[in-house]
């Protein structure tokens, strides 16, 4: 897929503020009871576009190195979001988070291979 470099960077840069809003909302909902209900929903609302952008970045990555890099970030975001849902909504799904964290760890081996090859 031939995506202009500036567009790819824009999408990558958009990805990070969404991620921090998700995590900050998660933190606030756990530590400030008065705002918990509102920030639970905010964290859930921002988790979805953050993960979708991550998957899109994997899909459009042209270099194998970038694809692996985005895949590691994607598995981390999915695992982190599952963990978040498990904590915030008391749903027993945290074992699924472990699966995605493990997949991300497995992907670090080819990532380092590419990294040190360059």
Residue frames as qw, qx, qy, qz and C-alpha x, y, z in Angstrom:
[[0.000, 0.891, 0.454, 0.000, 0.00, 0.00, 0.00],
 [0.456, 0.278, 0.010, 0.845, 1.46, 3.32, -1.00],
 [0.280, -0.875, -0.385, 0.086, 0.57, 5.76, 1.79],
 [0.283, 0.778, -0.173, 0.534, 2.22, 9.20, 1.74],
 [0.546, 0.020, -0.583, 0.601, 4.78, 9.50, 4.54],
 [0.111, -0.231, 0.264, -0.930, 3.21, 12.64, 6.05],
 [0.708, -0.278, -0.246, -0.601, -0.17, 10.89, 6.30],
 [0.798, -0.112, -0.567, 0.170, 1.39, 7.90, 8.04],
 [0.332, 0.105, -0.487, 0.801, 3.17, 10.18, 10.52],
 [0.378, -0.300, 0.023, -0.875, -0.06, 12.09, 11.18],
 [0.823, -0.262, -0.378, -0.332, -1.88, 8.85, 11.99],
 [0.693, -0.027, -0.559, 0.455, 0.99, 7.67, 14.20],
 [0.120, 0.189, -0.348, 0.911, 1.02, 10.99, 16.04],
 [0.570, -0.329, -0.148, -0.738, -2.76, 10.90, 16.51],
 [0.782, -0.136, -0.608, -0.009, -2.44, 7.46, 18.03],
 [0.456, 0.052, -0.596, 0.659, -0.45, 8.62, 21.09],
 [0.231, -0.199, 0.265, -0.915, -2.79, 11.30, 22.51],
 [0.759, -0.201, -0.327, -0.525, -5.71, 8.88, 22.24],
 [0.736, -0.029, -0.628, 0.251, -3.68, 6.34, 24.16],
 [0.230, 0.097, -0.521, 0.816, -2.75, 8.75, 26.95],
 [0.481, -0.227, 0.015, -0.847, -6.37, 9.95, 27.26],
 [0.818, -0.151, -0.499, -0.243, -7.45, 6.30, 27.59],
 [0.651, -0.041, -0.604, 0.459, -4.89, 5.55, 30.29],
 [0.016, 0.182, -0.346, 0.920, -5.38, 8.82, 32.18],
 [0.621, -0.256, -0.156, -0.724, -9.15, 8.24, 32.23],
 [0.806, -0.136, -0.576, 0.028, -8.58, 4.72, 33.52],
 [0.421, 0.062, -0.543, 0.724, -6.36, 6.08, 36.30],
 [0.242, -0.221, 0.156, -0.932, -8.86, 8.82, 37.25],
 [0.735, -0.245, -0.345, -0.529, -11.76, 6.37, 37.35],
 [0.762, -0.131, -0.591, 0.229, -9.84, 4.13, 39.76],
 [0.457, -0.075, -0.444, 0.767, -8.61, 6.87, 42.09],
 [0.165, 0.028, 0.154, -0.974, -11.35, 9.51, 42.11],
 [0.148, 0.333, 0.923, -0.125, -14.65, 7.85, 43.00],
 [0.273, 0.626, 0.313, -0.660, -16.78, 10.91, 42.32],
 [0.375, 0.617, -0.366, -0.587, -15.69, 10.92, 38.65],
 [0.401, -0.196, 0.886, 0.128, -15.41, 7.15, 38.21],
 [0.594, 0.490, 0.624, -0.132, -18.54, 6.57, 36.17],
 [0.396, 0.876, -0.048, -0.271, -17.75, 9.32, 33.68],
 [0.036, 0.735, -0.644, -0.208, -14.08, 8.40, 33.22],
 [0.595, -0.023, 0.803, 0.027, -14.81, 4.68, 32.91],
 [0.628, 0.650, 0.421, -0.073, -16.81, 5.48, 29.82],
 [0.219, 0.908, -0.296, -0.201, -14.19, 7.91, 28.51],
 [0.307, -0.516, 0.781, 0.171, -11.45, 5.27, 28.85],
 [0.617, 0.242, 0.748, 0.031, -13.59, 2.73, 27.04],
 [0.480, 0.834, 0.196, -0.187, -14.52, 5.26, 24.36],
 [0.143, 0.860, -0.454, -0.183, -10.86, 6.08, 23.63],
 [0.573, -0.295, 0.756, 0.115, -9.68, 2.46, 23.75],
 [0.731, 0.454, 0.510, -0.008, -11.53, 1.55, 20.57],
 [0.495, 0.866, -0.074, 0.000, -10.09, 4.18, 18.18],
 [0.226, -0.760, 0.606, 0.066, -6.64, 3.69, 19.69],
 [0.648, -0.098, 0.751, 0.083, -6.76, -0.03, 18.91],
 [0.676, 0.636, 0.372, -0.009, -8.29, 0.52, 15.48],
 [0.233, 0.922, -0.300, -0.077, -5.58, 3.01, 14.54],
 [0.415, -0.542, 0.725, 0.087, -2.99, 0.51, 15.71],
 [0.713, 0.212, 0.664, 0.068, -4.46, -2.19, 13.47],
 [0.526, 0.841, 0.119, -0.048, -4.63, 0.25, 10.56],
 [0.034, -0.854, 0.506, 0.115, -0.94, 1.10, 11.04],
 [0.587, -0.221, 0.770, 0.118, -0.11, -2.61, 10.92],
 [0.681, 0.527, 0.509, -0.007, -2.13, -2.97, 7.73],
 [0.432, 0.902, 0.001, 0.014, -0.55, -0.04, 5.88],
 [0.418, -0.719, 0.489, 0.264, 3.04, -0.61, 7.03],
 [0.742, 0.606, -0.254, -0.136, 5.18, -1.29, 4.00],
 [0.289, 0.562, -0.736, 0.242, 8.41, -2.32, 5.71],
 [0.748, -0.227, -0.624, 0.023, 8.52, -5.58, 7.70],
 [0.361, 0.009, -0.529, 0.768, 10.30, -3.75, 10.54],
 [0.271, -0.140, 0.110, -0.946, 7.50, -1.16, 10.85],
 [0.710, -0.216, -0.472, -0.476, 4.84, -3.88, 10.61],
 [0.660, -0.177, -0.654, 0.324, 6.43, -5.78, 13.50],
 [0.152, 0.060, -0.376, 0.912, 6.85, -2.55, 15.47],
 [0.468, -0.176, -0.083, -0.862, 3.18, -1.64, 15.04],
 [0.746, -0.190, -0.602, -0.211, 2.16, -5.22, 15.83],
 [0.467, -0.090, -0.644, 0.599, 4.01, -5.09, 19.15],
 [0.127, -0.039, 0.233, -0.963, 2.30, -1.81, 20.01],
 [0.606, -0.156, -0.387, -0.677, -1.05, -3.24, 18.87],
 [0.679, -0.211, -0.700, 0.073, -0.76, -6.33, 21.07],
 [0.269, -0.070, -0.528, 0.803, 0.21, -4.12, 23.99],
 [0.314, -0.086, 0.003, -0.946, -2.81, -1.86, 23.43],
 [0.698, -0.206, -0.532, -0.433, -5.20, -4.79, 23.17],
 [0.604, -0.169, -0.687, 0.368, -3.75, -6.40, 26.30],
 [0.114, -0.011, -0.368, 0.923, -3.80, -3.10, 28.16],
 [0.459, -0.150, -0.177, -0.857, -7.42, -2.44, 27.14],
 [0.713, -0.232, -0.639, -0.169, -8.52, -5.93, 28.20],
 [0.454, -0.133, -0.607, 0.638, -6.82, -5.40, 31.54],
 [0.118, -0.077, 0.131, -0.981, -8.53, -2.00, 31.83],
 [0.621, -0.223, -0.388, -0.643, -11.99, -3.47, 31.11],
 [0.675, -0.183, -0.697, 0.161, -11.31, -6.27, 33.57],
 [0.301, -0.116, -0.506, 0.800, -10.45, -3.79, 36.33],
 [0.198, -0.045, 0.027, -0.979, -13.03, -1.11, 35.64],
 [0.677, -0.091, -0.251, -0.686, -16.04, -3.31, 34.99],
 [0.496, -0.322, 0.741, -0.318, -15.00, -6.27, 37.19],
 [0.894, 0.324, -0.117, -0.286, -15.15, -8.72, 34.29],
 [0.707, -0.452, 0.523, 0.150, -12.91, -11.81, 34.72],
 [0.803, 0.585, 0.072, 0.082, -11.07, -11.53, 31.39],
 [0.158, -0.887, 0.414, 0.134, -7.58, -10.56, 32.53],
 [0.730, -0.174, 0.612, 0.251, -6.18, -13.92, 31.36],
 [0.638, 0.666, 0.323, 0.211, -6.85, -12.77, 27.79],
 [0.029, 0.974, -0.223, -0.007, -4.63, -9.78, 28.47],
 [0.582, -0.527, 0.590, 0.191, -1.81, -12.17, 29.37],
 [0.762, 0.322, 0.511, 0.233, -2.22, -13.88, 25.99],
 [0.419, 0.876, 0.109, 0.213, -1.77, -10.58, 24.11],
 [0.268, -0.879, 0.392, 0.044, 1.15, -9.50, 26.32],
 [0.728, -0.235, 0.602, 0.228, 2.81, -12.86, 25.56],
 [0.677, 0.586, 0.369, 0.250, 2.22, -12.41, 21.83],
 [0.127, 0.979, -0.123, 0.100, 3.83, -8.97, 22.03],
 [0.507, -0.670, 0.527, 0.125, 6.83, -10.47, 23.80],
 [0.787, 0.131, 0.545, 0.259, 7.18, -13.15, 21.11],
 [0.507, 0.809, 0.206, 0.215, 7.14, -10.41, 18.46],
 [0.211, -0.928, 0.277, 0.135, 10.06, -8.64, 20.14],
 [0.725, -0.263, 0.529, 0.355, 12.45, -11.36, 18.94],
 [0.592, 0.479, 0.431, 0.484, 12.06, -10.65, 15.20],
 [0.014, 0.990, 0.102, 0.099, 11.90, -6.94, 16.05],
 [0.468, -0.763, 0.368, 0.251, 15.32, -7.05, 17.70],
 [0.730, 0.066, 0.531, 0.425, 16.63, -9.15, 14.82],
 [0.396, 0.770, 0.324, 0.382, 15.59, -6.39, 12.37],
 [0.225, -0.974, 0.027, 0.007, 16.76, -3.64, 14.72],
 [0.549, -0.630, 0.451, 0.316, 20.28, -4.98, 15.12],
 [0.710, 0.294, 0.499, 0.400, 20.52, -5.98, 11.47],
 [0.273, 0.921, 0.156, 0.229, 20.13, -2.33, 10.42]]
